[in-house]
């Protein structure tokens, strides 16, 4: 009850800045995260049905989305990585979270059914370092003593573009494997071994894994469910092998600083909790702190205000987890700080759903 009151109070604070406008609005332009594309598209359908502006969203990867918002060629940038405070200050931007999801190791091995394969962070890191190269390697056998593992090459599929999914995956590998942390660290782009199969966007990874027998890759959970992909169990920080699930994302979130401190500056990977999914991640929106396109920025913020109040069902439908009330309250507070170059608050057109 208290959290709901906080949420309503913060929404009231934001709406106090609203001036209703009646002119017909052009489409909202968003660009970035391919992992988050399903939520934005689902929200957009319902938003337009309710008589609001349409959304033109480019699923081009987090790095490209952030580039577009810096250039002013999009109304909002979508990223699965929150820019640092230093970068936000440098670029004159603010960031707020939208939803929670997770990165999932996926595979295409004929003899292994969905959810049967068990991996831990050490083995995952060594596969993506190019050190473990066959499916019947001793390290994989040790984790899967009952599986009939073939003497066949592992064909590794990776993102070739700048990707927030890659960042969160490599952030996890950095936490569990010192060799990975030293060689690559957490990055949106990686200088992968030349033998790996590069794919652009989450859709590209899905296609490459589905069409390549013996492959392994990584993708957002929503794409796993939508494309009926095989996903691995992964050993979490508590030592338990877990399958990907919304419940696992929620437990990771509950054990993080996002919940304890209402802060989303740190990643959600490798959290404690017996059921926590170890590669949980948030997805974010970036807009200018002071905008020289106030009407366009206002349309984008009105869209997200509506989505936070009305879009929870669609978040869950797309296999994401909604933000807890106190984190939504933080997002409302951040949105309310955006101003036009004149210093005036934005004129948001927010109607009933």
C-alpha positions as a printed NumPy array, in Angstrom:
array([[  0.   ,   0.   ,   0.   ],
       [  2.875,   2.318,   0.894],
       [  4.669,   1.612,  -2.388],
       [  1.504,   2.276,  -4.39 ],
       [  1.128,   5.593,  -2.552],
       [  4.698,   6.51 ,  -3.513],
       [  3.955,   5.632,  -7.126],
       [  0.773,   7.737,  -7.174],
       [  2.538,  10.63 ,  -5.458],
       [  5.382,  10.628,  -7.991],
       [  2.941,  10.422, -10.884],
       [  1.058,  13.34 ,  -9.387],
       [  4.285,  15.324,  -9.177],
       [  4.97 ,  14.607, -12.848],
       [  1.451,  15.383, -13.994],
       [  1.583,  18.693, -12.124],
       [  3.975,  19.768, -14.882],
       [  1.644,  18.707, -17.658],
       [ -0.1  ,  21.08 , -20.048],
       [ -2.669,  19.334, -22.263],
       [ -2.184,  19.891, -25.981],
       [ -4.74 ,  19.015, -28.622],
       [ -2.904,  19.206, -31.936],
       [ -2.356,  15.994, -33.882],
       [  1.045,  14.551, -33.018],
       [  3.601,  12.921, -35.32 ],
       [  5.048,   9.506, -34.472],
       [  7.392,   9.055, -31.539],
       [ 10.862,   8.014, -32.712],
       [ 12.739,   5.495, -30.576],
       [ 15.874,   3.525, -31.371],
       [ 18.214,   1.072, -29.734],
       [ 17.924,  -2.166, -27.76 ],
       [ 16.777,  -5.154, -29.773],
       [ 16.163,  -7.03 , -26.51 ],
       [ 13.565,  -4.458, -25.433],
       [ 11.929,  -4.124, -28.855],
       [  9.048,  -6.526, -28.024],
       [  7.888,  -4.403, -25.065],
       [  7.991,  -1.132, -26.977],
       [  6.086,  -2.615, -29.883],
       [  3.424,  -4.126, -27.598],
       [  3.017,  -0.881, -25.691],
       [  2.85 ,   1.067, -28.952],
       [ -0.068,  -0.993, -30.281],
       [ -2.161,  -0.344, -27.168],
       [ -1.061,   3.285, -26.936],
       [ -2.145,   4.012, -30.498],
       [ -5.448,   2.173, -29.975],
       [ -6.122,   4.584, -27.105],
       [ -5.826,   7.524, -29.485],
       [ -2.238,   8.492, -28.768],
       [  0.662,   8.991, -31.227],
       [  2.186,   5.973, -32.971],
       [  5.719,   4.737, -32.247],
       [  8.408,   4.294, -34.885],
       [ 10.99 ,   2.088, -33.154],
       [ 14.285,   1.016, -34.737],
       [ 15.653,  -2.194, -33.219],
       [ 19.303,  -1.451, -33.996],
       [ 21.169,  -2.327, -30.798],
       [ 21.924,  -0.332, -27.66 ],
       [ 25.088,   1.347, -28.945],
       [ 23.393,   2.598, -32.114],
       [ 20.394,   3.807, -30.118],
       [ 22.589,   5.86 , -27.795],
       [ 24.35 ,   7.325, -30.823],
       [ 21.014,   8.418, -32.289],
       [ 19.896,  10.185, -29.116],
       [ 23.242,  11.985, -28.916],
       [ 22.785,  13.127, -32.51 ],
       [ 19.194,  14.2  , -31.888],
       [ 17.849,  11.874, -34.589],
       [ 15.613,   9.961, -32.136],
       [ 13.21 ,  11.083, -29.412],
       [ 14.582,   8.486, -27.016],
       [ 17.447,   6.027, -26.989],
       [ 16.885,   2.522, -25.637],
       [ 19.783,   0.709, -24.023],
       [ 20.319,  -2.4  , -21.935],
       [ 23.215,  -0.583, -20.276],
       [ 22.76 ,   2.522, -18.155],
       [ 25.324,   5.137, -19.22 ],
       [ 27.693,   6.224, -16.448],
       [ 27.024,   9.4  , -14.494],
       [ 30.061,  10.911, -16.211],
       [ 28.709,  10.121, -19.695],
       [ 25.258,  11.425, -18.789],
       [ 26.741,  14.715, -17.596],
       [ 28.986,  14.974, -20.645],
       [ 26.107,  14.377, -23.051],
       [ 23.492,  16.328, -21.085],
       [ 21.206,  13.321, -20.621],
       [ 19.135,  11.46 , -18.038],
       [ 18.426,   7.746, -17.848],
       [ 15.656,   5.716, -16.237],
       [ 14.882,   1.976, -16.183],
       [ 11.902,   0.472, -17.995],
       [ 11.779,  -3.265, -17.209],
       [ 13.792,  -6.304, -16.126],
       [ 14.769,  -9.33 , -18.206],
       [ 17.734, -11.671, -18.575],
       [ 20.374, -12.986, -20.952],
       [ 20.058, -16.68 , -21.768],
       [ 22.613, -19.134, -23.224],
       [ 20.839, -20.899, -26.105],
       [ 21.978, -23.949, -28.06 ],
       [ 21.146, -26.122, -31.039],
       [ 22.339, -29.636, -30.238],
       [ 20.153, -32.41 , -31.603],
       [ 20.793, -34.9  , -28.792],
       [ 20.166, -32.422, -25.963],
       [ 16.618, -31.293, -25.177],
       [ 15.566, -27.883, -23.945],
       [ 16.706, -27.243, -20.372],
       [ 18.861, -30.375, -20.128],
       [ 22.262, -28.772, -20.625],
       [ 23.939, -27.475, -17.451],
       [ 26.619, -24.796, -17.572],
       [ 28.416, -22.662, -15.027],
       [ 30.142, -19.319, -15.399],
       [ 33.601, -20.843, -15.718],
       [ 32.61 , -23.137, -18.585],
       [ 30.567, -20.441, -20.328],
       [ 33.511, -18.051, -20.175],
       [ 35.919, -20.634, -21.564],
       [ 33.529, -21.492, -24.415],
       [ 33.262, -17.824, -25.38 ],
       [ 37.014, -17.387, -24.976],
       [ 37.414, -20.132, -27.566],
       [ 39.166, -22.462, -25.094],
       [ 36.493, -25.181, -24.889],
       [ 35.77 , -26.218, -28.455],
       [ 33.921, -29.559, -28.431],
       [ 30.62 , -30.605, -26.901],
       [ 32.154, -33.634, -25.166],
       [ 34.939, -31.622, -23.519],
       [ 35.746, -32.87 , -19.978],
       [ 34.561, -29.606, -18.419],
       [ 31.1  , -29.978, -19.98 ],
       [ 30.962, -33.716, -19.174],
       [ 31.663, -32.973, -15.514],
       [ 28.567, -30.758, -15.3  ],
       [ 26.416, -33.14 , -17.383],
       [ 27.345, -36.725, -16.412],
       [ 24.035, -38.205, -17.628],
       [ 23.98 , -36.564, -21.078],
       [ 25.296, -38.248, -24.212],
       [ 27.637, -35.525, -25.41 ],
       [ 28.928, -35.82 , -28.955],
       [ 32.49 , -35.359, -30.151],
       [ 31.414, -32.408, -32.282],
       [ 32.692, -28.846, -32.567],
       [ 30.984, -26.05 , -30.644],
       [ 29.95 , -23.334, -33.093],
       [ 29.799, -20.082, -31.154],
       [ 27.303, -17.406, -32.266],
       [ 27.895, -13.856, -31.006],
       [ 26.622, -10.331, -31.57 ],
       [ 28.627,  -8.454, -34.202],
       [ 27.054,  -5.065, -33.386],
       [ 27.206,  -2.92 , -30.265],
       [ 24.844,  -4.644, -27.872],
       [ 23.572,  -4.14 , -24.338],
       [ 22.866,  -7.869, -24.255],
       [ 26.553,  -8.468, -24.934],
       [ 27.46 ,  -5.996, -22.187],
       [ 25.344,  -7.777, -19.577],
       [ 26.535, -11.217, -20.694],
       [ 30.191, -10.158, -20.515],
       [ 29.588,  -8.333, -17.232],
       [ 28.482, -11.671, -15.797],
       [ 31.463, -13.515, -17.291],
       [ 33.789, -10.879, -15.814],
       [ 32.385, -11.529, -12.345],
       [ 32.846, -15.296, -12.504],
       [ 36.028, -15.73 , -14.555],
       [ 39.226, -13.728, -13.867],
       [ 40.686, -14.588, -17.286],
       [ 37.619, -13.111, -19.001],
       [ 37.767, -10.008, -16.812],
       [ 41.421,  -9.481, -17.71 ],
       [ 41.083, -10.113, -21.462],
       [ 37.718,  -8.524, -22.265],
       [ 35.868,  -7.16 , -19.251],
       [ 32.29 ,  -5.956, -19.693],
       [ 31.756,  -4.334, -23.092],
       [ 29.057,  -3.772, -25.694],
       [ 31.438,  -4.976, -28.422],
       [ 34.066,  -7.719, -28.176],
       [ 36.954,  -8.662, -30.478],
       [ 35.673, -12.222, -30.778],
       [ 37.828, -15.061, -32.154],
       [ 37.638, -15.154, -35.973],
       [ 36.148, -18.67 , -35.911],
       [ 32.971, -17.4  , -34.185],
       [ 29.783, -16.664, -36.137],
       [ 28.867, -12.98 , -35.92 ],
       [ 25.205, -11.945, -36.11 ],
       [ 23.574,  -8.524, -36.064],
       [ 20.815,  -7.922, -33.539],
       [ 18.918, -10.402, -31.394],
       [ 16.987, -11.574, -34.457],
       [ 20.293, -12.342, -36.172],
       [ 21.489, -14.438, -33.231],
       [ 18.197, -16.347, -33.149],
       [ 18.402, -17.113, -36.855],
       [ 22.056, -18.174, -36.713],
       [ 21.537, -20.528, -33.77 ],
       [ 18.371, -22.067, -35.221],
       [ 20.072, -22.786, -38.551],
       [ 23.448, -23.971, -37.194],
       [ 23.546, -27.444, -35.668],
       [ 26.069, -27.619, -32.843],
       [ 25.802, -23.921, -32.031],
       [ 25.612, -21.938, -28.816],
       [ 24.744, -18.244, -28.427],
       [ 23.134, -15.767, -26.052],
       [ 19.952, -13.742, -26.358],
       [ 17.271, -12.039, -24.29 ],
       [ 14.671, -14.286, -22.623],
       [ 11.779, -12.856, -24.638],
       [ 13.341, -14.137, -27.855],
       [ 13.852, -17.575, -26.3  ],
       [ 10.147, -17.965, -25.574],
       [  8.963, -16.403, -28.832],
       [ 11.205, -18.612, -30.987],
       [ 10.997, -21.852, -28.966],
       [ 14.769, -21.984, -28.493],
       [ 16.632, -24.443, -26.294],
       [ 18.085, -22.766, -23.21 ],
       [ 20.659, -23.979, -20.705],
       [ 20.519, -24.209, -16.95 ],
       [ 23.152, -21.962, -15.38 ],
       [ 24.722, -22.285, -11.935],
       [ 24.004, -19.16 ,  -9.886],
       [ 25.884, -17.451,  -7.047],
       [ 24.094, -19.664,  -4.496],
       [ 25.448, -22.78 ,  -6.234],
       [ 22.086, -23.873,  -7.671],
       [ 21.474, -24.738, -11.337],
       [ 18.443, -22.729, -12.457],
       [ 16.395, -22.35 , -15.604],
       [ 15.511, -18.902, -16.896],
       [ 12.225, -17.529, -15.58 ],
       [ 10.513, -14.31 , -14.577],
       [ 10.62 , -15.604, -11.005],
       [ 14.404, -15.865, -11.277],
       [ 14.619, -12.266, -12.524],
       [ 12.405, -11.092,  -9.639],
       [ 14.573, -12.861,  -7.069],
       [ 17.751, -11.371,  -8.524],
       [ 16.113,  -7.94 ,  -8.462],
       [ 14.977,  -8.424,  -4.857],
       [ 18.556,  -9.21 ,  -3.797],
       [ 20.069,  -6.206,  -5.58 ],
       [ 20.714,  -2.545,  -4.758],
       [ 17.839,  -1.707,  -7.093],
       [ 15.518,  -2.906,  -4.332],
       [ 17.552,  -2.159,  -1.194],
       [ 18.663,   1.356,  -2.196],
       [ 16.309,   2.258,  -5.082],
       [ 19.492,   2.681,  -7.14 ],
       [ 19.949,   1.196, -10.609],
       [ 23.562,   2.221, -11.21 ],
       [ 24.859,  -1.339, -10.788],
       [ 24.123,  -4.322, -13.019],
       [ 21.881,  -7.17 , -11.869],
       [ 24.122, -10.103, -12.782],
       [ 25.382, -12.729, -10.295],
       [ 23.06 , -11.704,  -7.449],
       [ 22.553, -13.863,  -4.366],
       [ 19.389, -15.899,  -3.866],
       [ 18.778, -19.613,  -4.355],
       [ 16.443, -19.029,  -7.333],
       [ 18.114, -15.958,  -8.826],
       [ 18.84 , -16.028, -12.545],
       [ 22.566, -15.192, -12.725],
       [ 22.431, -13.073, -15.912],
       [ 19.518, -10.805, -15.035],
       [ 19.578,  -7.331, -16.611],
       [ 17.622,  -4.107, -16.769],
       [ 16.671,  -2.166, -19.867],
       [ 16.733,   1.649, -19.932],
       [ 15.664,   4.798, -21.745],
       [ 17.899,   7.828, -22.324],
       [ 16.58 ,  11.328, -23.153],
       [ 18.125,  14.825, -23.067],
       [ 18.183,  16.591, -19.71 ],
       [ 17.579,  19.894, -21.528],
       [ 15.915,  19.406, -24.895],
       [ 15.88 ,  21.699, -27.908],
       [ 13.035,  19.536, -29.281],
       [ 10.577,  19.852, -26.387],
       [  7.489,  18.64 , -28.251],
       [  9.241,  15.475, -29.459],
       [ 10.775,  14.713, -26.058],
       [  7.409,  15.387, -24.399],
       [  5.709,  12.834, -26.667],
       [  8.289,  10.225, -25.669],
       [  7.944,  10.918, -21.932],
       [  4.15 ,  10.878, -22.186],
       [  4.416,   7.44 , -23.803],
       [  6.518,   6.078, -20.928],
       [  4.325,   7.681, -18.279],
       [  1.312,   5.963, -19.828],
       [  3.253,   2.679, -20.132],
       [  4.281,   2.632, -16.475],
       [  0.682,   3.134, -15.402],
       [ -0.969,   0.863, -17.963],
       [  1.627,  -1.415, -19.519],
       [  2.41 ,  -3.909, -16.753],
       [  0.359,  -6.665, -18.369],
       [  2.214,  -6.214, -21.653],
       [  5.595,  -6.313, -19.921],
       [  4.728,  -9.714, -18.462],
       [  3.226, -10.947, -21.734],
       [  6.594, -10.348, -23.394],
       [  8.447, -12.237, -20.636],
       [  9.843,  -9.184, -18.908],
       [  9.376,  -8.19 , -15.262],
       [  7.725,  -4.865, -14.391],
       [  9.625,  -2.39 , -12.233],
       [  8.707,  -2.401,  -8.546],
       [  6.704,   0.64 ,  -7.442],
       [  9.614,   2.38 ,  -5.719],
       [ 11.763,   2.114,  -8.864],
       [  8.908,   3.375, -11.042],
       [  8.678,   6.297,  -8.62 ],
       [ 12.37 ,   7.01 ,  -9.226],
       [ 11.75 ,   6.906, -12.972],
       [  8.852,   9.383, -12.674],
       [ 11.041,  11.699, -10.623],
       [ 13.804,  11.61 , -13.25 ],
       [ 11.364,  12.284, -16.09 ],
       [  9.981,  15.297, -14.223],
       [ 13.428,  16.963, -14.275],
       [ 13.567,  17.251, -18.091],
       [ 13.233,  20.819, -19.349],
       [ 13.148,  22.773, -22.594],
       [ 16.092,  25.049, -23.39 ],
       [ 13.991,  27.959, -22.094],
       [ 13.863,  26.255, -18.688],
       [ 10.134,  25.583, -18.99 ],
       [  8.591,  22.195, -18.133],
       [  7.495,  20.072, -21.058],
       [  3.949,  20.043, -22.406],
       [  2.956,  16.385, -22.164],
       [ -0.222,  15.08 , -23.722],
       [ -1.345,  12.279, -21.423],
       [ -4.85 ,  10.939, -21.73 ],
       [ -6.729,   8.019, -20.302],
       [ -5.807,   4.524, -21.561]])
